Amino acid sequence: MTTPVARPLDGMLVLDLGQIYNGPYCGLLLGFMGARVLKIEAPEGDVVRRRKRHVEPYPLVMLNSNKESVVLDFKHPNGKALFLRLARQADVVVENFAAGVMDRLGLGWEVLSAENPRLVYGSGTGFGLTGPYRDLPAMDLTIQAMSGIMNATGFPDRPPVKAGPAVCDFLGGVHLFGGIMSALLQRERTGQGQRVEVAMLDAAVMALASALGVHMDGEDAHMPPRTGNRHPALAMAPYNVYPTSDGYVAIFTASDRHWDSIVRVLGREDLLTNPDYASTPDRAARMEEIDAMVEAWTRRHGKDDVLAILTKAHVPCAPVRTTREVVNDPHLAFREVWAEIDHPRRGKTRVPNSPIRLHGSAPGLVERPAPLLGQDTDRVLAELLGLSASELTALHAAGVIEPAKS
């Protein structure tokens, strides 16, 4: 009799060595797919955990739901030996250390795959395992700079600006998740694990599609590298963010039908028969004039009023939401994007459920809050490795599995 599988990765074991956002997000998604995820931490904890000693920082709580925290000191031979024993049982290892760190610890792909040929080893790096940039330090900020994202962000007469969110960390993490899932599928067919590599730089380049199009089409000689909130190729109008009486709203018209609708909303039906506005290129050539016209109208309305009016007219638009508004957005609440949890140190708080919804399996929900540092060490090592109470006591005394005192 087969065991029922409610989610794709039910029964699988993941060792998550992820730090900050990239690796932990990959591990979070694997957990939402049903895997048991052990968050393997140094005695000092994840780098994000160290930002606030008196309480777990929100990003750590957000990205580590459903995981179990196991402290292992890789500087101690016994810490590495315990990890190797866990790896023999694991289906997946996730790490986003700098290239070569795991090899120097003696726990790299070659060593682990020799012990467990079915292991899928996911490696997230900034610049990849090869190439001239391999050993450059990498963070979201540096990848935004190197990938061209920063150069494409901002206004023409101002310096480059980083995107506010950590877009490269999360692009890298979700690509690593996709690669690991693909490797697990291939393992079902071949019986063999493999190494999965995702460089944040490689993944970030994919998001540059519009800016790449300007270059590939030979238009970059006469186009500014940054176009603010306008179309990257300055090919549409209106296409911008406009002030309202209570904030801002994004509006764009991608077709003649959208243009016909918005001029009626603006009370400028005369433009419908004006040949100067007949085509998308014609309107793009009059961008300043059109933006001024739209702004004069939006300033007289609230952003939600603009949304209602333009949605009724079938014109694409959206209010620019603040973080507070996003957290309290009724659409997200209706779709149960948020889970209310009771964290042992933060108390009541909201964290996201899985953004991936498989309609043929159990949902990816938050079933337990992110763990405190090392809270599951003894139970996990006793359960999976059969360590006795006296052995665990000795390992704590030796500092191998003991969390650092804050």
C-alpha positions as CSV (number, residue, x, y, z in Angstrom):
1,M,0.0,0.0,0.0
2,T,1.4,3.4,-1.0
3,T,1.6,6.3,1.3
4,P,-0.7,9.1,0.1
5,V,1.2,12.2,-1.0
6,A,-0.7,15.4,-0.3
7,R,2.1,17.7,-1.6
8,P,4.8,17.2,-4.3
9,L,7.7,16.9,-1.8
10,D,6.0,15.1,1.1
11,G,8.5,12.8,2.8
12,M,11.6,14.6,1.4
13,L,14.3,16.0,3.6
14,V,16.0,19.4,2.9
15,L,19.1,20.7,4.6
16,D,18.9,24.5,4.3
17,L,22.2,26.3,4.8
18,G,20.8,29.5,3.3
19,Q,21.7,32.9,4.5
20,I,19.9,36.3,4.3
21,Y,17.2,36.1,1.5
22,N,18.4,34.0,-1.5
23,G,18.9,30.6,0.0
24,P,16.2,30.9,2.7
25,Y,13.5,31.8,0.2
26,C,14.4,28.7,-1.9
27,G,14.2,26.6,1.3
28,L,10.8,28.2,2.2
29,L,9.3,27.3,-1.2
30,L,10.6,23.7,-0.8
31,G,8.9,23.6,2.6
32,F,5.7,24.9,1.1
33,M,5.9,22.0,-1.4
34,G,5.8,19.5,1.5
35,A,9.5,18.9,2.3
36,R,10.8,18.7,5.8
37,V,13.3,21.6,5.9
38,L,16.1,21.7,8.5
39,K,17.6,25.2,8.8
40,I,21.3,24.4,9.6
41,E,22.8,27.3,11.5
42,A,26.2,28.2,12.9
43,P,26.1,28.9,16.7
44,E,25.8,32.6,15.9
45,G,22.8,31.9,13.7
46,D,21.8,33.1,10.2
47,V,23.3,36.5,9.3
48,V,19.8,38.1,9.4
49,R,19.2,36.7,12.8
50,R,22.2,38.6,14.1
51,R,20.8,42.0,13.1
52,K,18.6,42.1,16.2
53,R,19.6,40.2,19.3
54,H,16.6,41.0,21.4
55,V,14.1,39.6,18.9
56,E,14.1,37.8,15.6
57,P,14.1,40.3,12.7
58,Y,10.9,40.2,10.6
59,P,12.6,39.0,7.3
60,L,14.0,36.0,9.2
61,V,10.6,35.1,10.5
62,M,9.0,35.7,7.1
63,L,11.4,33.5,5.2
64,N,11.8,30.6,7.6
65,S,8.3,29.4,8.3
66,N,7.8,25.6,8.7
67,K,11.6,25.1,9.2
68,E,13.4,23.4,12.1
69,S,16.6,25.1,13.4
70,V,19.6,22.8,14.0
71,V,22.8,24.3,15.3
72,L,26.0,22.8,13.9
73,D,29.5,24.3,14.3
74,F,31.4,23.5,11.1
75,K,34.6,24.8,12.7
76,H,34.4,21.7,14.8
77,P,35.2,18.3,13.2
78,N,32.2,16.8,15.0
79,G,29.9,19.5,13.6
80,K,31.0,18.6,10.0
81,A,30.6,14.9,10.8
82,L,27.1,15.3,12.0
83,F,26.2,17.3,8.9
84,L,27.6,14.6,6.7
85,R,25.5,12.0,8.5
86,L,22.4,14.2,7.9
87,A,23.4,14.6,4.2
88,R,23.4,10.8,3.7
89,Q,19.7,10.9,4.5
90,A,18.8,14.1,2.7
91,D,17.2,14.6,-0.6
92,V,18.3,18.2,-1.1
93,V,21.0,20.5,0.2
94,V,20.6,24.3,-0.3
95,E,23.4,26.8,0.2
96,N,24.2,30.3,-1.0
97,F,27.7,30.8,0.4
98,A,30.4,32.4,-1.7
99,A,31.7,30.0,-4.4
100,G,34.2,27.6,-2.8
101,V,33.2,27.9,0.8
102,M,31.6,24.5,1.1
103,D,34.6,22.9,-0.7
104,R,37.0,24.5,1.8
105,L,34.8,23.1,4.7
106,G,35.2,19.6,3.2
107,L,31.4,19.5,2.6
108,G,31.1,20.4,-1.1
109,W,29.3,18.7,-3.9
110,E,32.0,16.1,-4.6
111,V,32.1,15.0,-1.0
112,L,28.4,14.9,-0.4
113,S,27.4,13.3,-3.7
114,A,30.0,10.5,-3.1
115,E,28.2,9.8,0.2
116,N,24.7,10.2,-1.2
117,P,24.5,9.8,-5.0
118,R,20.7,10.7,-5.0
119,L,21.4,14.0,-3.4
120,V,20.3,17.2,-5.2
121,Y,22.7,19.9,-4.3
122,G,21.4,23.5,-4.9
123,S,24.1,26.2,-5.0
124,G,23.1,29.8,-5.2
125,T,26.0,32.3,-5.8
126,G,26.4,35.9,-6.9
127,F,28.3,35.3,-10.1
128,G,28.5,31.6,-10.6
129,L,31.0,28.8,-10.0
130,T,33.1,29.8,-13.0
131,G,34.1,32.9,-14.8
132,P,36.2,36.0,-14.1
133,Y,33.7,37.4,-11.5
134,R,33.5,34.1,-9.6
135,D,35.2,35.3,-6.5
136,L,33.8,38.8,-6.3
137,P,31.7,39.5,-3.2
138,A,28.1,39.5,-4.0
139,M,25.0,41.0,-2.4
140,D,21.7,42.1,-3.9
141,L,23.1,45.7,-4.3
142,T,26.2,44.6,-6.2
143,I,24.2,42.3,-8.5
144,Q,21.8,45.1,-9.3
145,A,24.8,47.2,-10.3
146,M,26.5,44.5,-12.4
147,S,23.4,43.3,-14.1
148,G,22.4,46.7,-15.5
149,I,19.2,46.8,-13.3
150,M,20.5,49.8,-11.5
151,N,21.6,51.6,-14.6
152,A,18.1,51.2,-16.0
153,T,16.4,52.5,-12.8
154,G,15.9,56.1,-12.1
155,F,15.4,59.3,-14.1
156,P,17.4,60.5,-17.1
157,D,19.0,63.5,-15.4
158,R,19.8,61.7,-12.1
159,P,22.3,59.0,-11.1
160,P,21.4,55.3,-11.2
161,V,19.1,54.1,-8.4
162,K,18.8,50.6,-6.9
163,A,15.4,49.0,-6.9
164,G,14.0,49.2,-3.5
165,P,13.2,45.5,-2.9
166,A,16.0,42.9,-3.0
167,V,14.9,41.8,-6.5
168,C,18.2,39.9,-7.3
169,D,18.2,37.9,-4.1
170,F,14.6,36.7,-4.8
171,L,15.2,36.2,-8.5
172,G,18.1,34.0,-7.6
173,G,16.2,32.1,-4.9
174,V,13.1,31.3,-7.1
175,H,15.3,30.2,-10.0
176,L,17.2,27.9,-7.6
177,F,13.9,26.5,-6.4
178,G,12.9,25.8,-10.0
179,G,16.2,24.1,-10.8
180,I,16.0,21.9,-7.7
181,M,12.5,20.8,-8.5
182,S,13.6,20.0,-12.0
183,A,16.6,18.0,-10.7
184,L,14.2,16.0,-8.4
185,L,12.0,15.2,-11.3
186,Q,15.0,14.0,-13.3
187,R,16.1,11.9,-10.3
188,E,12.8,10.1,-10.4
189,R,13.7,9.0,-14.0
190,T,17.4,8.3,-13.5
191,G,17.9,7.6,-9.8
192,Q,20.8,10.1,-9.7
193,G,21.1,13.4,-8.0
194,Q,23.0,16.3,-9.4
195,R,24.3,19.8,-8.7
196,V,22.0,22.7,-9.5
197,E,23.7,26.1,-9.9
198,V,22.1,29.5,-10.2
199,A,24.1,32.7,-10.3
200,M,22.1,35.8,-9.2
201,L,23.7,37.7,-12.1
202,D,22.5,35.2,-14.7
203,A,19.0,35.3,-13.3
204,A,18.9,39.1,-13.0
205,V,19.7,39.6,-16.7
206,M,16.4,38.0,-17.6
207,A,14.5,40.9,-15.9
208,L,16.2,43.4,-18.2
209,A,14.1,42.5,-21.2
210,S,12.9,45.9,-22.2
211,A,16.3,47.6,-21.7
212,L,18.0,44.8,-23.6
213,G,15.5,45.3,-26.4
214,V,16.5,49.0,-26.7
215,H,20.1,47.9,-27.1
216,M,19.5,44.9,-29.4
217,D,17.4,47.0,-31.7
218,G,20.1,49.6,-32.0
219,E,18.2,52.3,-30.3
220,D,20.4,53.0,-27.3
221,A,22.5,55.6,-29.2
222,H,19.5,58.0,-29.0
223,M,17.7,56.7,-25.9
224,P,18.5,57.6,-22.3
225,P,19.6,54.7,-20.1
226,R,16.9,55.6,-17.6
227,T,13.4,56.7,-18.3
228,G,11.9,57.1,-14.8
229,N,8.4,55.7,-14.8
230,R,8.0,56.0,-18.5
231,H,8.3,53.2,-21.0
232,P,11.9,52.0,-21.3
233,A,11.9,52.7,-25.0
234,L,9.7,55.9,-24.6
235,A,7.4,54.1,-27.1
236,M,4.0,54.8,-25.4
237,A,2.0,57.7,-24.0
238,P,0.4,57.9,-21.6
239,Y,2.7,55.5,-19.7
240,N,3.8,57.0,-16.4
241,V,3.1,57.5,-12.7
242,Y,0.9,60.4,-12.0
243,P,0.1,62.4,-8.8
244,T,-3.3,62.2,-7.3
245,S,-4.9,64.1,-4.4
246,D,-3.7,61.4,-2.0
247,G,-0.7,59.7,-3.6
248,Y,0.2,58.3,-7.0
249,V,-1.3,56.1,-9.7
250,A,0.3,54.2,-12.6
251,I,-1.4,54.4,-16.0
252,F,-0.5,53.1,-19.4
253,T,-2.2,52.7,-22.7
254,A,-1.0,49.8,-24.7
255,S,-3.4,50.0,-27.6
256,D,-5.5,52.4,-29.6
257,R,-8.5,51.1,-27.7
258,H,-7.0,52.2,-24.4
259,W,-6.2,55.6,-25.9
260,D,-9.8,56.0,-27.2
261,S,-11.1,55.2,-23.7
262,I,-8.8,57.5,-21.7
263,V,-9.5,60.6,-23.9
264,R,-13.2,60.1,-23.3
265,V,-12.5,60.0,-19.5
266,L,-10.5,63.2,-19.8
267,G,-13.2,64.9,-21.8
268,R,-11.0,65.3,-24.8
269,E,-13.0,63.5,-27.5
270,D,-11.6,66.0,-30.0
271,L,-8.3,64.1,-30.0
272,L,-10.0,61.0,-31.4
273,T,-10.1,62.6,-34.8
274,N,-6.9,64.5,-34.6
275,P,-4.3,62.9,-36.9
276,D,-1.5,64.0,-34.6
277,Y,-2.6,61.4,-32.1
278,A,-3.7,58.7,-34.5
279,S,-1.0,56.1,-33.7
280,T,1.2,54.9,-30.9
281,P,4.3,56.5,-32.4
282,D,2.4,59.8,-32.9
283,R,1.3,59.8,-29.2
284,A,4.8,58.9,-28.0
285,A,6.1,62.0,-29.9
286,R,3.8,64.1,-27.8
287,M,4.6,62.5,-24.5
288,E,5.1,65.7,-22.5
289,E,1.8,67.2,-23.6
290,I,-0.1,64.0,-23.0
291,D,1.4,63.5,-19.5
292,A,0.5,67.1,-18.6
293,M,-3.1,66.4,-19.7
294,V,-3.4,63.2,-17.7
295,E,-1.8,64.7,-14.6
296,A,-4.2,67.7,-14.6
297,W,-7.0,65.2,-14.4
298,T,-5.5,62.8,-11.8
299,R,-4.6,65.6,-9.4
300,R,-8.3,66.2,-9.0
301,H,-9.1,62.7,-7.8
302,G,-8.0,60.2,-5.2
303,K,-5.9,57.2,-6.3
304,D,-8.7,54.7,-5.6
305,D,-11.2,56.9,-7.5
306,V,-8.8,56.9,-10.5
307,L,-8.7,53.2,-10.3
308,A,-12.4,52.8,-10.3
309,I,-13.0,55.3,-13.1
310,L,-10.3,53.9,-15.4
311,T,-11.1,50.3,-14.7
312,K,-14.7,51.0,-15.7
313,A,-13.2,52.5,-18.9
314,H,-11.0,49.4,-19.4
315,V,-7.8,51.5,-19.1
316,P,-4.9,49.6,-17.4
317,C,-4.0,51.5,-14.1
318,A,-3.1,50.8,-10.5
319,P,-2.7,52.9,-7.4
320,V,0.8,53.1,-6.0
321,R,0.4,51.3,-2.6
322,T,2.4,51.9,0.5
323,T,3.7,49.0,2.5
324,R,1.0,49.5,5.1
325,E,-1.7,49.5,2.4
326,V,-0.3,46.2,0.9
327,V,-0.3,44.5,4.3
328,N,-4.0,45.5,4.7
329,D,-5.0,45.0,1.0
330,P,-8.5,43.4,0.8
331,H,-7.6,41.4,-2.3
332,L,-4.6,39.8,-0.6
333,A,-6.7,39.1,2.5
334,F,-9.4,37.4,0.3
335,R,-6.8,35.2,-1.3
336,E,-5.4,34.3,2.1
337,V,-1.9,35.5,1.2
338,W,-1.1,36.1,4.9
339,A,-1.0,33.7,7.8
340,E,-1.4,35.0,11.3
341,I,1.2,33.4,13.6
342,D,2.1,33.5,17.2
343,H,5.9,33.7,17.3
344,P,7.5,32.9,20.6
345,R,9.5,36.2,20.7
346,R,7.7,38.5,18.3
347,G,4.2,37.5,19.4
348,K,1.3,38.0,16.9
349,T,2.5,38.7,13.4
350,R,1.6,38.1,9.8
351,V,3.8,36.1,7.4
352,P,3.1,35.0,3.8
353,N,1.8,31.7,2.7
354,S,3.1,30.2,-0.5
355,P,2.6,32.3,-3.7
356,I,2.5,29.0,-5.7
357,R,-0.9,27.4,-5.7
358,L,-1.2,23.8,-7.0
359,H,-4.9,23.1,-7.5
360,G,-4.3,19.4,-7.4
361,S,-2.5,19.2,-4.1
362,A,-2.7,20.4,-0.5
363,P,-2.0,24.2,-0.2
364,G,1.4,25.5,0.9
365,L,0.5,27.1,4.2
366,V,2.4,28.2,7.2
367,E,2.0,25.4,9.8
368,R,4.6,26.6,12.3
369,P,6.4,29.9,12.9
370,A,10.1,30.3,12.1
371,P,12.2,28.6,14.8
372,L,14.3,30.1,17.5
373,L,18.0,29.5,17.1
374,G,18.7,25.8,17.7
375,Q,15.3,25.1,19.2
376,D,15.0,21.8,17.3
377,T,18.7,20.6,17.5
378,D,18.3,17.9,20.1
379,R,15.1,16.5,18.9
380,V,16.2,16.3,15.2
381,L,19.6,14.7,16.0
382,A,18.0,12.2,18.3
383,E,15.3,11.3,15.8
384,L,17.4,11.2,12.6
385,L,20.8,10.2,13.9
386,G,19.8,8.3,17.0
387,L,21.9,10.4,19.4
388,S,21.4,9.7,23.1
389,A,20.8,12.2,25.8
390,S,24.3,11.8,27.1
391,E,25.8,12.2,23.6
392,L,23.8,15.4,23.1
393,T,24.9,16.8,26.4
394,A,28.5,16.2,25.5
395,L,28.1,17.9,22.1
396,H,26.5,20.9,23.8
397,A,29.4,21.1,26.3
398,A,31.9,20.9,23.5
399,G,30.2,23.8,21.7
400,V,29.4,21.7,18.6
401,I,25.6,22.2,18.8
402,E,25.3,25.0,21.4
403,P,23.8,28.3,20.3
404,A,26.0,31.3,21.0
405,K,24.9,33.4,24.0
406,S,23.5,36.7,22.8
